[in-house]
Amino acid sequence: MRVYNFSPGPSALPLPVLEKAAAEMTDACGSGQSVMEMSHRSRDFKAIIEKTEALLRELMDIPPNYRVLFLQGGASLQFAMVPLNLAAVESGPRKRAAYVETGVWAKKAAGEAAKYVDTAIPASSGDRAYSYIPGLPPPDAAAAYYHITLNNTIVGTKWAKLPELPGTVPLVSDISSCILSEPLDVSRFGILYAGAQKNLGPAGTTVVIIREDLIGRAPGRTPVMLRYETHAGEGSMYNTPPCYGIYVIGLVLEWLKNLGGVKAMADRNQEKAELFYRYLDSSGLFRSPVEKPFRSLMNIPFTVSLEDEARRKDLEDRFVKEAAGAGLVNLAGHRLVGGMRASIYNAMPLEGVKALIAFMERFEEAGRNRHV
Ligand SMILES: *Cc1c(COP(=O)(O)O)cnc(C)c1O
């Protein structure tokens, strides 16, 4: 039996995608081979990677002066590649880059960049446990770039409005947990990057969307694999790319296109999230710790509202366990923040969210009966 999987990543994939991959497992597109067995230089695989890129370009409306790269190393490697390619210097004074600190991943990105550039933190929401997106001071026009994490996977916030920057300062964003969840104006960014395992496909592929003029700036000593021009120059085939992952991403994009594209997906995501937040805000037992204007559509943390710490933890553990027993799995919050979290990416159907709410209502009701 399939469960409703609320995992933050790797996360649920659409069932039709898994079924298609299964049907093509031993013979993909009449090649007599699995995609896992194909040469990445073969005509069959070339058709797969080209189709995947074309679909991503179409669905995200990526302008022609941007390149799409399929890399490895996760979003975490981009934490290093971005500063190495945009701002590291061979010698002389270091350049400066701005990092807005909106959560654990944003902080990690800034920490990695600090090895190569001077990092400025123009704003942080760390004072209130990252439960909101901070307002920004006027941007530093001399910054090499400005980095934001568009959707904060662990704390469940998202930027409602992009920062306004001078044209000379590229905006760079980690969109690992929100890519293709809502329309996004790619032309506002210099670089977008996303690990695939949240909203795109299996773990192991990282998608990078980069404006052409930002390619080719890495200092000479930068390892060849960490330079964007290496991958851009070879169509993501400098070395063996994550072939099977790219193929599954292609299937996910086809599925998304058939559902009506990103706008239709955004409507669906809005409906799912609204239903869940409405329930949380009306519940006597559960609550959302995130300030309303900044609530994520993709990752929804929640806690039990009980003063007593030990009793709260007990009840939360019990909730996660009983939910799993009812086929609603991976609802524990991130180990750093505790509580619960429902990740409801594109692949989570409305029925899954309704099933979770119904379970939470029953759990709350049972609690009331337990206490009388
Ligand atoms: C999951 C996640 C990461 C880490 O991704 P890896 O692919 O495991 O390196 C980074 N940033 C965000 C926003 C994430 O959700």
Ligand as a Chemical Component Dictionary entry (heavy atoms), coordinates in Angstrom:
data_LIG
# 
_chem_comp.id                   LIG 
_chem_comp.type                 NON-POLYMER 
_chem_comp.pdbx_formal_charge   0 
_chem_comp.three_letter_code    LIG 
# 
loop_
_chem_comp_atom.comp_id 
_chem_comp_atom.atom_id 
_chem_comp_atom.alt_atom_id 
_chem_comp_atom.type_symbol 
_chem_comp_atom.charge 
_chem_comp_atom.model_Cartn_x 
_chem_comp_atom.model_Cartn_y 
_chem_comp_atom.model_Cartn_z 
_chem_comp_atom.pdbx_ordinal 
LIG C1 C1 C 0 17.500 20.311 1.290  1  
LIG C2 C2 C 0 18.038 21.666 1.144  2  
LIG C3 C3 C 0 19.409 21.902 1.002  3  
LIG C4 C4 C 0 20.432 20.795 1.036  4  
LIG O1 O1 O 0 20.363 20.142 -0.167 5  
LIG P1 P1 P 0 21.423 18.995 -0.579 6  
LIG O2 O2 O 0 20.965 18.703 -1.961 7  
LIG O3 O3 O 0 21.225 17.868 0.384  8  
LIG O4 O4 O 0 22.778 19.563 -0.510 9  
LIG C5 C5 C 0 19.830 23.199 0.809  10 
LIG N1 N1 N 0 18.965 24.220 0.776  11 
LIG C6 C6 C 0 17.632 24.037 0.926  12 
LIG C7 C7 C 0 16.708 25.210 0.873  13 
LIG C8 C8 C 0 17.134 22.751 1.113  14 
LIG O5 O5 O 0 15.815 22.565 1.248  15 
# 
loop_
_chem_comp_bond.comp_id 
_chem_comp_bond.atom_id_1 
_chem_comp_bond.atom_id_2 
_chem_comp_bond.value_order 
_chem_comp_bond.pdbx_ordinal 
LIG C1 C2 SING 1  
LIG C2 C3 SING 2  
LIG C2 C8 DOUB 3  
LIG C3 C4 SING 4  
LIG C3 C5 DOUB 5  
LIG C4 O1 SING 6  
LIG O1 P1 SING 7  
LIG P1 O2 DOUB 8  
LIG P1 O3 SING 9  
LIG P1 O4 SING 10 
LIG C5 N1 SING 11 
LIG N1 C6 DOUB 12 
LIG C6 C7 SING 13 
LIG C6 C8 SING 14 
LIG C8 O5 SING 15 
# 
